[in-house]
Amino acid sequence: MNIGSMIDERLIAFDFSVEDKADAIKKIAHMVFESEKVSDEKEYVEGLLEREAEFETGIGNGIAIPHCKRKCVKQAAFTLVHLNHPIEWGAMDGAPVNYVIMLAAPDGEDNVHIDILAALARRLMDSEFRSSLLNAKSIDDIKKIFN
Amino acid sequence: MFILGVTSCPVGIAHTFMGAEGLQRAIEAAGHEAKIETQGANGMQNVITEDDIRRADACILACDAKVRNPERFDDLPTLECSVYEACDEPENLVKELLEAIG
């Protein structure tokens, strides 16, 4: 399995409108719920907020990776959401965020999918990968990056 | 030189691996050999062996969750830091370590 095989078109969005960080978490978690990756939207959001309270997940270069590992996650997933305007996310480099990769991991022994999320996290350290994600304008562009 | 590293984070699905990748790249960019063990949600990966430790010159523990078996590194010069530093400024950590061990 590779990262590309885990892409779910329902979790990709461009020109996505949010008011602030709290609104982004709420709306994007709702996408994850609607795509049937999590069984309990409230518990998933709680997990995300708990993780943010520990240390905010703005990783710099305009990207945030809110995430949690919870029983309510039925299937591991990630979103690729390009916001239509940057928002404050307490990022490590202090810069506002305009790209949200929200991760969902089931609370089990499912190492195959954890390995894929891990591979995605590793690729985020690559500046070329980051700029191709931020420059992608369509689902086809996204698929090309991962295939 | 041969530099070891261990990364861990609270959830174990993202920063653990970003930090490992950051350290790996920064150590190699400084012209040295690296081996980074991850202690994440998928268990211990790329596990550091006794042979690695015998051959190593130093170690970076970039951990925000309890490190498993830290006593392995007792005899090595060790830099302890947050996993977030390994994600955000791995080059600075490597520089600091190299300066400290001369």
gemmi code that builds the backbone of each chain (N, CA, C; Angstrom):
import gemmi

chains = {
    "A": [
        ("MET", (0.833, -1.213, 0.000), (0.000, 0.000, 0.000), (0.859, 1.251, 0.000)),
        ("ASN", (0.404, 2.275, -0.720), (1.146, 3.537, -0.683), (0.210, 4.687, -0.312)),
        ("ILE", (0.798, 5.877, -0.204), (-0.010, 7.018, 0.245), (-1.151, 7.280, -0.743)),
        ("GLY", (-0.831, 7.197, -2.042), (-1.821, 7.480, -3.084), (-3.070, 6.628, -2.949)),
        ("SER", (-2.890, 5.372, -2.545), (-4.042, 4.461, -2.457), (-4.973, 4.847, -1.312)),
        ("MET", (-4.504, 5.704, -0.409), (-5.346, 6.102, 0.721), (-6.080, 7.418, 0.462)),
        ("ILE", (-5.817, 8.020, -0.708), (-6.486, 9.293, -1.011), (-7.985, 9.071, -1.195)),
        ("ASP", (-8.769, 9.903, -0.527), (-10.219, 9.846, -0.668), (-10.659, 11.215, -1.184)),
        ("GLU", (-11.258, 11.224, -2.369), (-11.612, 12.503, -3.006), (-12.539, 13.350, -2.148)),
        ("ARG", (-13.318, 12.693, -1.287), (-14.235, 13.439, -0.414), (-13.468, 14.256, 0.633)),
        ("LEU", (-12.189, 13.941, 0.788), (-11.383, 14.614, 1.813), (-10.412, 15.632, 1.202)),
        ("ILE", (-10.608, 15.917, -0.084), (-9.775, 16.915, -0.748), (-10.645, 18.145, -1.031)),
        ("ALA", (-10.140, 19.314, -0.699), (-10.918, 20.528, -0.973), (-9.986, 21.679, -1.330)),
        ("PHE", (-10.469, 22.517, -2.227), (-9.725, 23.713, -2.621), (-10.594, 24.927, -2.313)),
        ("ASP", (-9.966, 26.065, -2.116), (-10.726, 27.295, -1.921), (-11.729, 27.144, -0.773)),
        ("PHE", (-11.291, 26.479, 0.289), (-12.161, 26.132, 1.409), (-12.241, 27.313, 2.372)),
        ("SER", (-13.463, 27.627, 2.758), (-13.661, 28.831, 3.561), (-13.856, 28.505, 5.046)),
        ("VAL", (-13.016, 29.096, 5.896), (-13.179, 28.948, 7.353), (-12.929, 30.305, 8.008)),
        ("GLU", (-13.490, 30.455, 9.213), (-13.308, 31.734, 9.913), (-11.985, 31.779, 10.658)),
        ("ASP", (-11.710, 30.711, 11.386), (-10.504, 30.670, 12.220), (-10.143, 29.202, 12.481)),
        ("LYS", (-9.166, 28.995, 13.351), (-8.693, 27.640, 13.610), (-9.815, 26.736, 14.139)),
        ("ALA", (-10.579, 27.229, 15.106), (-11.646, 26.422, 15.699), (-12.656, 26.013, 14.630)),
        ("ASP", (-12.981, 26.957, 13.750), (-13.936, 26.696, 12.672), (-13.354, 25.686, 11.681)),
        ("ALA", (-12.058, 25.808, 11.417), (-11.393, 24.882, 10.487), (-11.466, 23.455, 11.039)),
        ("ILE", (-11.157, 23.302, 12.313), (-11.176, 21.965, 12.911), (-12.584, 21.378, 12.845)),
        ("LYS", (-13.568, 22.222, 13.173), (-14.952, 21.755, 13.181), (-15.402, 21.333, 11.774)),
        ("LYS", (-15.146, 22.197, 10.791), (-15.635, 21.917, 9.429), (-14.888, 20.740, 8.782)),
        ("ILE", (-13.591, 20.686, 8.999), (-12.823, 19.623, 8.342), (-13.089, 18.282, 9.032)),
        ("ALA", (-13.250, 18.308, 10.359), (-13.622, 17.075, 11.067), (-14.982, 16.582, 10.563)),
        ("HIS", (-15.857, 17.523, 10.223), (-17.168, 17.135, 9.687), (-17.023, 16.415, 8.340)),
        ("MET", (-16.087, 16.895, 7.502), (-15.808, 16.204, 6.228), (-15.385, 14.769, 6.496)),
        ("VAL", (-14.521, 14.614, 7.499), (-13.999, 13.278, 7.829), (-15.153, 12.383, 8.295)),
        ("PHE", (-16.046, 12.960, 9.082), (-17.220, 12.217, 9.557), (-18.138, 11.846, 8.394)),
        ("GLU", (-18.401, 12.813, 7.516), (-19.292, 12.589, 6.367), (-18.750, 11.514, 5.426)),
        ("SER", (-17.441, 11.366, 5.383), (-16.868, 10.354, 4.492), (-16.773, 8.995, 5.208)),
        ("GLU", (-17.408, 8.930, 6.384), (-17.558, 7.673, 7.134), (-16.252, 7.087, 7.647)),
        ("LYS", (-15.276, 7.984, 7.900), (-14.014, 7.505, 8.478), (-14.108, 7.426, 10.004)),
        ("VAL", (-14.987, 8.240, 10.574), (-15.159, 8.196, 12.034), (-16.627, 7.962, 12.367)),
        ("SER", (-16.844, 7.280, 13.501), (-18.218, 6.936, 13.872), (-18.830, 7.989, 14.792)),
        ("ASP", (-17.979, 8.754, 15.478), (-18.486, 9.715, 16.450), (-17.757, 11.049, 16.255)),
        ("GLU", (-18.463, 11.983, 15.628), (-17.848, 13.261, 15.262), (-17.375, 14.034, 16.496)),
        ("LYS", (-18.203, 14.007, 17.548), (-17.894, 14.774, 18.761), (-16.604, 14.249, 19.406)),
        ("GLU", (-16.503, 12.936, 19.488), (-15.313, 12.355, 20.124), (-14.059, 12.633, 19.299)),
        ("TYR", (-14.226, 12.602, 17.981), (-13.088, 12.878, 17.100), (-12.596, 14.317, 17.312)),
        ("VAL", (-13.535, 15.268, 17.332), (-13.167, 16.678, 17.540), (-12.503, 16.852, 18.904)),
        ("GLU", (-13.040, 16.171, 19.912), (-12.425, 16.233, 21.251), (-10.970, 15.779, 21.207)),
        ("GLY", (-10.736, 14.702, 20.487), (-9.374, 14.172, 20.351), (-8.449, 15.171, 19.688)),
        ("LEU", (-8.967, 15.816, 18.636), (-8.165, 16.813, 17.910), (-7.833, 17.998, 18.817)),
        ("LEU", (-8.845, 18.459, 19.553), (-8.647, 19.636, 20.409), (-7.706, 19.321, 21.565)),
        ("GLU", (-7.822, 18.104, 22.091), (-6.934, 17.672, 23.166), (-5.481, 17.714, 22.690)),
        ("ARG", (-5.279, 17.226, 21.470), (-3.934, 17.212, 20.889), (-3.433, 18.645, 20.652)),
        ("GLU", (-4.318, 19.520, 20.185), (-3.925, 20.925, 19.954), (-3.545, 21.601, 21.275)),
        ("ALA", (-4.249, 21.220, 22.360), (-3.996, 21.839, 23.659), (-2.602, 21.460, 24.165)),
        ("GLU", (-2.158, 20.267, 23.782), (-0.838, 19.794, 24.195), (0.265, 20.593, 23.496)),
        ("PHE", (0.118, 20.734, 22.183), (1.063, 21.514, 21.378), (0.394, 21.737, 20.032)),
        ("GLU", (0.274, 22.990, 19.636), (-0.444, 23.282, 18.394), (0.271, 22.647, 17.195)),
        ("THR", (-0.532, 22.221, 16.221), (0.028, 21.398, 15.140), (0.359, 22.174, 13.862)),
        ("GLY", (0.528, 23.478, 13.976), (1.011, 24.238, 12.819), (2.492, 23.917, 12.647)),
        ("ILE", (2.839, 23.220, 11.562), (4.218, 22.715, 11.433), (5.115, 23.673, 10.668)),
        ("GLY", (4.582, 24.842, 10.314), (5.379, 25.802, 9.554), (5.093, 25.717, 8.067)),
        ("ASN", (5.551, 26.710, 7.323), (5.350, 26.777, 5.872), (3.868, 26.742, 5.472)),
        ("GLY", (3.006, 27.251, 6.346), (1.583, 27.374, 6.007), (0.758, 26.107, 6.185)),
        ("ILE", (1.361, 25.070, 6.792), (0.654, 23.786, 6.906), (0.343, 23.449, 8.364)),
        ("ALA", (-0.864, 22.933, 8.598), (-1.205, 22.416, 9.929), (-1.627, 20.958, 9.790)),
        ("ILE", (-1.300, 20.163, 10.807), (-1.623, 18.728, 10.759), (-2.384, 18.283, 12.024)),
        ("PRO", (-3.592, 18.839, 12.237), (-4.363, 18.397, 13.401), (-4.593, 16.879, 13.309)),
        ("HIS", (-4.466, 16.187, 14.426), (-4.607, 14.730, 14.354), (-4.919, 14.125, 15.709)),
        ("CYS", (-5.445, 12.912, 15.682), (-5.582, 12.131, 16.916), (-5.755, 10.668, 16.561)),
        ("LYS", (-5.600, 9.858, 17.590), (-5.730, 8.401, 17.454), (-6.815, 8.023, 18.448)),
        ("ARG", (-7.944, 7.576, 17.929), (-9.108, 7.349, 18.792), (-9.895, 6.114, 18.371)),
        ("LYS", (-10.630, 5.593, 19.332), (-11.499, 4.437, 19.051), (-12.576, 4.761, 18.016)),
        ("CYS", (-13.029, 6.027, 17.991), (-14.108, 6.402, 17.070), (-13.651, 6.425, 15.613)),
        ("VAL", (-12.352, 6.311, 15.362), (-11.870, 6.292, 13.974), (-12.015, 4.873, 13.424)),
        ("LYS", (-12.851, 4.764, 12.371), (-13.109, 3.434, 11.800), (-12.041, 3.064, 10.788)),
        ("GLN", (-11.556, 4.107, 10.093), (-10.604, 3.885, 9.007), (-9.611, 5.037, 8.993)),
        ("ALA", (-8.331, 4.729, 8.943), (-7.307, 5.779, 8.923), (-7.513, 6.665, 7.699)),
        ("ALA", (-7.269, 7.960, 7.861), (-7.524, 8.876, 6.759), (-6.716, 10.154, 6.910)),
        ("PHE", (-6.584, 10.873, 5.793), (-6.019, 12.221, 5.864), (-6.754, 13.134, 4.891)),
        ("THR", (-6.845, 14.403, 5.243), (-7.480, 15.380, 4.358), (-6.389, 16.221, 3.695)),
        ("LEU", (-6.723, 16.793, 2.561), (-5.842, 17.770, 1.911), (-6.728, 18.969, 1.604)),
        ("VAL", (-6.725, 19.938, 2.496), (-7.654, 21.063, 2.387), (-6.898, 22.374, 2.235)),
        ("HIS", (-7.100, 22.974, 1.071), (-6.471, 24.269, 0.788), (-7.468, 25.375, 1.138)),
        ("LEU", (-7.105, 26.198, 2.110), (-8.005, 27.269, 2.554), (-7.955, 28.446, 1.587)),
        ("ASN", (-9.066, 29.196, 1.534), (-9.056, 30.346, 0.615), (-8.432, 31.590, 1.244)),
        ("HIS", (-8.195, 31.541, 2.567), (-7.366, 32.596, 3.154), (-6.654, 32.043, 4.384)),
        ("PRO", (-5.447, 32.568, 4.656), (-4.657, 32.025, 5.766), (-5.251, 32.376, 7.133)),
        ("ILE", (-5.097, 31.463, 8.077), (-5.595, 31.686, 9.439), (-4.472, 31.447, 10.448)),
        ("GLU", (-4.647, 31.993, 11.640), (-3.656, 31.842, 12.701), (-3.768, 30.445, 13.317)),
        ("TRP", (-2.617, 29.764, 13.498), (-2.671, 28.396, 14.031), (-1.563, 28.167, 15.069)),
        ("GLY", (-0.954, 29.227, 15.567), (0.125, 29.032, 16.542), (1.255, 28.190, 15.981)),
        ("ALA", (1.586, 28.429, 14.707), (2.561, 27.575, 14.023), (3.980, 27.748, 14.568)),
        ("MET", (4.801, 26.710, 14.377), (6.177, 26.721, 14.859), (6.977, 27.885, 14.275)),
        ("ASP", (6.668, 28.262, 13.027), (7.411, 29.384, 12.428), (6.647, 30.703, 12.542)),
        ("GLY", (5.527, 30.685, 13.258), (4.755, 31.900, 13.474), (3.908, 32.335, 12.279)),
        ("ALA", (4.058, 31.650, 11.147), (3.334, 32.053, 9.934), (1.904, 31.486, 9.951)),
        ("PRO", (0.966, 32.227, 9.343), (-0.407, 31.711, 9.274), (-0.503, 30.473, 8.381)),
        ("VAL", (-1.610, 29.749, 8.554), (-1.793, 28.453, 7.888), (-2.837, 28.566, 6.784)),
        ("ASN", (-2.538, 28.000, 5.620), (-3.566, 27.947, 4.569), (-3.731, 26.545, 3.986)),
        ("TYR", (-3.141, 25.550, 4.676), (-3.290, 24.175, 4.179), (-3.445, 23.250, 5.382)),
        ("VAL", (-4.528, 22.475, 5.403), (-4.796, 21.628, 6.567), (-4.818, 20.151, 6.171)),
        ("ILE", (-3.873, 19.417, 6.723), (-3.819, 17.965, 6.526), (-4.263, 17.356, 7.847)),
        ("MET", (-5.549, 17.006, 7.929), (-6.082, 16.455, 9.170), (-5.964, 14.932, 9.119)),
        ("LEU", (-5.382, 14.368, 10.162), (-5.155, 12.924, 10.176), (-6.095, 12.248, 11.167)),
        ("ALA", (-6.534, 11.053, 10.807), (-7.348, 10.241, 11.717), (-6.711, 8.869, 11.788)),
        ("ALA", (-6.451, 8.406, 13.005), (-5.856, 7.069, 13.158), (-6.707, 6.249, 14.116)),
        ("PRO", (-7.009, 5.018, 13.746), (-7.781, 4.165, 14.646), (-6.933, 3.737, 15.842)),
        ("ASP", (-7.602, 3.507, 16.966), (-6.878, 3.146, 18.171), (-6.742, 1.627, 18.230)),
        ("GLY", (-5.894, 1.103, 17.365), (-5.761, -0.354, 17.339), (-4.381, -0.748, 16.876)),
        ("GLU", (-4.296, -1.938, 16.365), (-3.000, -2.480, 15.958), (-2.803, -2.369, 14.446)),
        ("ASP", (-3.527, -1.441, 13.834), (-3.490, -1.317, 12.384), (-2.225, -0.601, 11.919)),
        ("ASN", (-1.119, -1.335, 11.875), (0.150, -0.703, 11.539), (0.285, -0.307, 10.076)),
        ("VAL", (-0.436, -1.006, 9.193), (-0.305, -0.708, 7.764), (-0.663, 0.750, 7.509)),
        ("HIS", (-1.792, 1.182, 8.068), (-2.238, 2.554, 7.817), (-1.429, 3.569, 8.607)),
        ("ILE", (-0.988, 3.189, 9.801), (-0.112, 4.094, 10.563), (1.170, 4.317, 9.756)),
        ("ASP", (1.673, 3.249, 9.137), (2.884, 3.370, 8.320), (2.680, 4.366, 7.180)),
        ("ILE", (1.477, 4.379, 6.608), (1.210, 5.303, 5.505), (1.138, 6.741, 6.010)),
        ("LEU", (0.454, 6.933, 7.151), (0.401, 8.282, 7.730), (1.822, 8.738, 8.084)),
        ("ALA", (2.637, 7.800, 8.564), (4.029, 8.112, 8.915), (4.806, 8.532, 7.666)),
        ("ALA", (4.569, 7.832, 6.571), (5.262, 8.155, 5.319), (4.850, 9.541, 4.837)),
        ("LEU", (3.571, 9.870, 4.997), (3.083, 11.197, 4.615), (3.758, 12.270, 5.481)),
        ("ALA", (3.842, 12.014, 6.795), (4.485, 12.971, 7.709), (5.938, 13.196, 7.301)),
        ("ARG", (6.631, 12.104, 6.955), (8.034, 12.239, 6.516), (8.144, 13.117, 5.279)),
        ("ARG", (7.212, 12.916, 4.340), (7.296, 13.696, 3.094), (7.071, 15.181, 3.329)),
        ("LEU", (6.388, 15.510, 4.423), (6.157, 16.929, 4.719), (7.450, 17.668, 5.058)),
        ("MET", (8.526, 16.940, 5.308), (9.818, 17.580, 5.569), (10.520, 17.959, 4.271)),
        ("ASP", (9.921, 17.579, 3.132), (10.517, 17.833, 1.828), (9.871, 19.084, 1.214)),
        ("SER", (10.679, 20.122, 0.994), (10.098, 21.394, 0.549), (9.465, 21.288, -0.836)),
        ("GLU", (10.011, 20.441, -1.705), (9.419, 20.298, -3.038), (8.033, 19.673, -2.959)),
        ("PHE", (7.918, 18.671, -2.071), (6.619, 18.014, -1.869), (5.601, 19.031, -1.343)),
        ("ARG", (6.041, 19.841, -0.363), (5.129, 20.843, 0.207), (4.670, 21.827, -0.856)),
        ("SER", (5.599, 22.291, -1.691), (5.138, 23.285, -2.664), (4.273, 22.652, -3.733)),
        ("SER", (4.509, 21.382, -4.100), (3.588, 20.805, -5.090), (2.187, 20.642, -4.504)),
        ("LEU", (2.096, 20.309, -3.215), (0.766, 20.223, -2.596), (0.076, 21.581, -2.608)),
        ("LEU", (0.825, 22.599, -2.193), (0.229, 23.936, -2.096), (-0.132, 24.502, -3.470)),
        ("ASN", (0.561, 24.037, -4.517), (0.280, 24.535, -5.866), (-0.778, 23.717, -6.598)),
        ("ALA", (-1.156, 22.570, -6.042), (-2.136, 21.706, -6.724), (-3.478, 22.425, -6.832)),
        ("LYS", (-4.066, 22.333, -8.048), (-5.322, 23.047, -8.274), (-6.490, 22.097, -8.492)),
        ("SER", (-6.202, 20.805, -8.594), (-7.278, 19.854, -8.885), (-6.938, 18.504, -8.264)),
        ("ILE", (-7.941, 17.641, -8.212), (-7.725, 16.295, -7.680), (-6.700, 15.542, -8.541)),
        ("ASP", (-6.742, 15.810, -9.857), (-5.751, 15.184, -10.743), (-4.333, 15.599, -10.378)),
        ("ASP", (-4.165, 16.897, -10.088), (-2.830, 17.378, -9.673), (-2.384, 16.632, -8.429)),
        ("ILE", (-3.305, 16.457, -7.469), (-2.988, 15.771, -6.210), (-2.567, 14.322, -6.497)),
        ("LYS", (-3.349, 13.672, -7.355), (-3.059, 12.261, -7.656), (-1.674, 12.112, -8.292)),
        ("LYS", (-1.332, 13.080, -9.132), (-0.019, 13.032, -9.786), (1.100, 13.118, -8.752)),
        ("ILE", (0.891, 13.919, -7.723), (1.939, 14.083, -6.694), (2.216, 12.762, -5.985)),
        ("PHE", (1.154, 11.986, -5.766), (1.311, 10.770, -4.959), (1.564, 9.514, -5.792)),
        ("ASN", (1.405, 9.633, -7.142), (1.605, 8.413, -7.942), (2.927, 8.401, -8.689)),
    ],
    "B": [
        ("MET", (31.340, 10.934, 11.265), (30.819, 10.442, 12.528), (29.507, 9.693, 12.303)),
        ("PHE", (29.134, 8.932, 13.304), (27.886, 8.161, 13.238), (27.003, 8.647, 14.380)),
        ("ILE", (25.881, 9.239, 14.018), (25.006, 9.841, 15.022), (23.660, 9.122, 15.066)),
        ("LEU", (23.281, 8.738, 16.287), (22.012, 8.040, 16.486), (20.943, 9.036, 16.913)),
        ("GLY", (19.699, 8.642, 16.729), (18.603, 9.484, 17.206), (17.396, 8.632, 17.547)),
        ("VAL", (16.583, 9.150, 18.449), (15.291, 8.519, 18.751), (14.254, 9.631, 18.772)),
        ("THR", (13.093, 9.383, 18.140), (12.020, 10.377, 18.190), (10.737, 9.740, 18.717)),
        ("SER", (9.963, 10.534, 19.451), (8.631, 10.100, 19.888), (7.788, 11.349, 20.133)),
        ("CYS", (6.470, 11.186, 20.019), (5.560, 12.313, 20.257), (4.284, 11.780, 20.899)),
        ("PRO", (3.408, 12.676, 21.382), (2.263, 12.206, 22.161), (1.352, 11.196, 21.444)),
        ("VAL", (1.009, 11.444, 20.179), (0.086, 10.531, 19.489), (0.861, 9.451, 18.716)),
        ("GLY", (2.009, 9.830, 18.204), (2.869, 8.838, 17.547), (2.526, 8.537, 16.103)),
        ("ILE", (1.844, 9.496, 15.434), (1.561, 9.239, 14.018), (2.130, 10.325, 13.097)),
        ("ALA", (2.614, 11.428, 13.648), (3.053, 12.510, 12.757), (4.423, 13.079, 13.134)),
        ("HIS", (4.496, 13.792, 14.260), (5.755, 14.474, 14.589), (6.915, 13.507, 14.796)),
        ("THR", (6.634, 12.312, 15.307), (7.682, 11.292, 15.473), (8.424, 11.082, 14.150)),
        ("PHE", (7.656, 11.033, 13.078), (8.243, 10.717, 11.772), (8.809, 11.951, 11.088)),
        ("MET", (8.167, 13.086, 11.307), (8.732, 14.331, 10.774), (10.071, 14.613, 11.441)),
        ("GLY", (10.120, 14.417, 12.759), (11.357, 14.667, 13.499), (12.469, 13.728, 13.048)),
        ("ALA", (12.112, 12.452, 12.830), (13.102, 11.465, 12.386), (13.655, 11.855, 11.018)),
        ("GLU", (12.754, 12.253, 10.141), (13.170, 12.653, 8.795), (14.044, 13.906, 8.860)),
        ("GLY", (13.649, 14.849, 9.722), (14.411, 16.090, 9.886), (15.825, 15.805, 10.366)),
        ("LEU", (15.945, 14.949, 11.378), (17.275, 14.628, 11.919), (18.119, 13.890, 10.883)),
        ("GLN", (17.502, 12.906, 10.226), (18.218, 12.131, 9.215), (18.819, 13.059, 8.154)),
        ("ARG", (17.961, 13.955, 7.639), (18.413, 14.876, 6.579), (19.504, 15.815, 7.089)),
        ("ALA", (19.313, 16.347, 8.317), (20.268, 17.337, 8.838), (21.622, 16.698, 9.125)),
        ("ILE", (21.612, 15.475, 9.656), (22.883, 14.797, 9.967), (23.624, 14.480, 8.667)),
        ("GLU", (22.869, 13.985, 7.685), (23.505, 13.655, 6.403), (23.997, 14.916, 5.694)),
        ("ALA", (23.225, 15.995, 5.808), (23.640, 17.254, 5.170), (24.936, 17.774, 5.791)),
        ("ALA", (25.163, 17.438, 7.073), (26.396, 17.868, 7.742), (27.547, 16.908, 7.427)),
        ("GLY", (27.281, 15.912, 6.582), (28.332, 15.005, 6.137), (28.556, 13.806, 7.046)),
        ("HIS", (27.558, 13.456, 7.839), (27.711, 12.338, 8.765), (26.666, 11.259, 8.499)),
        ("GLU", (26.904, 10.109, 9.137), (25.987, 8.976, 8.988), (24.951, 9.036, 10.113)),
        ("ALA", (23.712, 8.670, 9.785), (22.641, 8.766, 10.787), (21.834, 7.483, 10.854)),
        ("LYS", (21.335, 7.178, 12.045), (20.312, 6.142, 12.183), (19.320, 6.618, 13.226)),
        ("ILE", (18.071, 6.773, 12.802), (17.062, 7.323, 13.700), (15.978, 6.282, 13.967)),
        ("GLU", (15.803, 5.959, 15.227), (14.743, 5.026, 15.639), (13.481, 5.824, 15.934)),
        ("THR", (12.332, 5.319, 15.466), (11.073, 5.991, 15.795), (10.318, 5.150, 16.810)),
        ("GLN", (9.791, 5.794, 17.823), (8.937, 5.129, 18.809), (7.562, 5.766, 18.694)),
        ("GLY", (6.791, 5.275, 17.729), (5.491, 5.871, 17.433), (4.365, 4.878, 17.648)),
        ("ALA", (3.218, 5.188, 17.040), (2.040, 4.345, 17.207), (2.222, 2.977, 16.543)),
        ("ASN", (3.191, 2.862, 15.646), (3.457, 1.564, 15.015), (4.635, 0.859, 15.703)),
        ("GLY", (4.881, 1.205, 16.954), (5.930, 0.540, 17.730), (7.301, 1.117, 17.442)),
        ("MET", (8.338, 0.369, 17.810), (9.701, 0.829, 17.557), (10.100, 0.398, 16.155)),
        ("GLN", (10.536, 1.379, 15.355), (10.950, 1.075, 13.980), (12.393, 1.516, 13.791)),
        ("ASN", (13.081, 0.828, 12.883), (14.488, 1.131, 12.621), (15.275, 1.093, 13.946)),
        ("VAL", (15.058, 0.010, 14.678), (15.568, -0.113, 16.047), (17.095, -0.056, 16.096)),
        ("ILE", (17.605, 0.748, 17.027), (19.048, 0.898, 17.228), (19.571, -0.338, 17.961)),
        ("THR", (20.599, -0.949, 17.405), (21.127, -2.191, 17.977), (22.350, -1.903, 18.853)),
        ("GLU", (22.794, -2.937, 19.579), (24.008, -2.790, 20.395), (25.205, -2.436, 19.515)),
        ("ASP", (25.266, -3.041, 18.344), (26.354, -2.744, 17.409), (26.352, -1.272, 17.014)),
        ("ASP", (25.150, -0.749, 16.739), (25.033, 0.675, 16.382), (25.604, 1.529, 17.508)),
        ("ILE", (25.230, 1.186, 18.728), (25.641, 1.999, 19.885), (27.163, 1.933, 20.075)),
        ("ARG", (27.717, 0.759, 19.872), (29.170, 0.591, 20.012), (29.906, 1.476, 19.002)),
        ("ARG", (29.344, 1.593, 17.817), (29.992, 2.301, 16.725), (29.687, 3.807, 16.735)),
        ("ALA", (28.658, 4.207, 17.500), (28.173, 5.592, 17.412), (29.046, 6.575, 18.175)),
        ("ASP", (28.998, 7.853, 17.750), (29.754, 8.919, 18.407), (28.875, 9.757, 19.325)),
        ("ALA", (27.591, 9.810, 19.037), (26.693, 10.637, 19.842), (25.246, 10.280, 19.529)),
        ("CYS", (24.349, 10.873, 20.305), (22.943, 10.503, 20.182), (22.046, 11.712, 20.447)),
        ("ILE", (20.948, 11.790, 19.717), (19.963, 12.849, 19.952), (18.640, 12.186, 20.355)),
        ("LEU", (18.145, 12.505, 21.537), (16.840, 11.991, 21.963), (15.831, 13.132, 21.827)),
        ("ALA", (15.038, 13.066, 20.770), (14.044, 14.112, 20.515), (12.681, 13.519, 20.851)),
        ("CYS", (12.370, 13.504, 22.126), (11.218, 12.727, 22.580), (10.261, 13.535, 23.437)),
        ("ASP", (8.969, 13.474, 23.090), (7.937, 14.107, 23.899), (6.968, 13.070, 24.448)),
        ("ALA", (7.340, 11.819, 24.316), (6.622, 10.747, 25.008), (7.746, 9.957, 25.663)),
        ("LYS", (7.419, 9.195, 26.691), (8.436, 8.467, 27.440), (9.304, 7.610, 26.486)),
        ("VAL", (10.618, 7.751, 26.577), (11.514, 6.987, 25.698), (11.599, 5.553, 26.204)),
        ("ARG", (11.501, 4.604, 25.301), (11.697, 3.204, 25.690), (13.192, 2.883, 25.678)),
        ("ASN", (13.656, 2.270, 26.729), (15.060, 1.837, 26.884), (16.103, 2.946, 26.721)),
        ("PRO", (15.959, 4.066, 27.429), (16.941, 5.150, 27.269), (18.320, 4.784, 27.819)),
        ("GLU", (18.367, 3.804, 28.752), (19.650, 3.412, 29.373), (20.641, 2.869, 28.337)),
        ("ARG", (20.137, 2.497, 27.176), (21.029, 2.039, 26.103), (22.089, 3.086, 25.763)),
        ("PHE", (21.710, 4.357, 25.958), (22.567, 5.441, 25.489), (23.411, 6.068, 26.601)),
        ("ASP", (23.410, 5.420, 27.768), (24.093, 5.991, 28.944), (25.545, 6.363, 28.676)),
        ("ASP", (26.229, 5.583, 27.856), (27.658, 5.834, 27.659), (27.962, 6.762, 26.479)),
        ("LEU", (26.913, 7.275, 25.847), (27.125, 8.144, 24.678), (26.832, 9.606, 25.037)),
        ("PRO", (27.600, 10.548, 24.455), (27.207, 11.950, 24.603), (25.806, 12.110, 24.002)),
        ("THR", (24.880, 12.631, 24.787), (23.485, 12.660, 24.346), (22.884, 14.048, 24.468)),
        ("LEU", (22.230, 14.471, 23.391), (21.500, 15.743, 23.412), (20.021, 15.404, 23.558)),
        ("GLU", (19.389, 15.926, 24.611), (17.953, 15.696, 24.783), (17.195, 16.952, 24.392)),
        ("CYS", (16.141, 16.786, 23.612), (15.369, 17.950, 23.172), (13.946, 17.526, 22.871)),
        ("SER", (13.149, 18.497, 22.482), (11.758, 18.213, 22.129), (11.693, 17.726, 20.676)),
        ("VAL", (10.724, 16.876, 20.400), (10.549, 16.384, 19.028), (10.199, 17.546, 18.089)),
        ("TYR", (9.589, 18.590, 18.655), (9.200, 19.722, 17.814), (10.438, 20.459, 17.285)),
        ("GLU", (11.499, 20.473, 18.103), (12.745, 21.080, 17.627), (13.323, 20.267, 16.459)),
        ("ALA", (13.163, 18.951, 16.542), (13.675, 18.091, 15.472), (12.888, 18.290, 14.181)),
        ("CYS", (11.631, 18.719, 14.305), (10.821, 19.002, 13.116), (11.153, 20.393, 12.575)),
        ("ASP", (11.313, 21.338, 13.481), (11.388, 22.746, 13.100), (12.809, 23.201, 12.752)),
        ("GLU", (13.788, 22.783, 13.551), (15.150, 23.248, 13.288), (16.191, 22.157, 13.554)),
        ("PRO", (16.068, 21.040, 12.832), (17.000, 19.930, 13.056), (18.454, 20.323, 12.816)),
        ("GLU", (18.675, 21.251, 11.872), (20.054, 21.678, 11.564), (20.718, 22.270, 12.807)),
        ("ASN", (19.952, 23.066, 13.559), (20.515, 23.695, 14.761), (20.865, 22.662, 15.817)),
        ("LEU", (20.029, 21.631, 15.956), (20.308, 20.579, 16.933), (21.601, 19.856, 16.582)),
        ("VAL", (21.748, 19.543, 15.302), (22.934, 18.816, 14.858), (24.181, 19.681, 15.063)),
        ("LYS", (24.051, 20.949, 14.762), (25.170, 21.884, 14.952), (25.561, 21.932, 16.430)),
        ("GLU", (24.557, 22.059, 17.293), (24.791, 22.127, 18.743), (25.494, 20.863, 19.237)),
        ("LEU", (25.023, 19.722, 18.765), (25.608, 18.449, 19.184), (27.067, 18.343, 18.726)),
        ("LEU", (27.293, 18.683, 17.454), (28.648, 18.562, 16.910), (29.617, 19.494, 17.638)),
        ("GLU", (29.152, 20.688, 17.975), (29.997, 21.630, 18.709), (30.313, 21.092, 20.101)),
        ("ALA", (29.317, 20.474, 20.728), (29.487, 19.981, 22.100), (30.477, 18.819, 22.178)),
        ("ILE", (30.471, 17.977, 21.154), (31.367, 16.814, 21.220), (32.699, 17.096, 20.524)),
        ("GLY", (32.834, 18.292, 19.981), (34.098, 18.694, 19.344), (34.343, 17.884, 18.114)),
    ],
}
model = gemmi.Model(1)
for chain_id, residues in chains.items():
    chain = gemmi.Chain(chain_id)
    for i, (resn, *xyz) in enumerate(residues, 1):
        res = gemmi.Residue()
        res.name, res.seqid = resn, gemmi.SeqId(i, " ")
        for name, pos in zip(("N", "CA", "C"), xyz):
            atom = gemmi.Atom()
            atom.name, atom.element = name, gemmi.Element(name[0])
            atom.pos, atom.b_iso = gemmi.Position(*pos), 0.0
            res.add_atom(atom)
        chain.add_residue(res)
    model.add_chain(chain)
structure = gemmi.Structure()
structure.add_model(model)
structure.setup_entities()
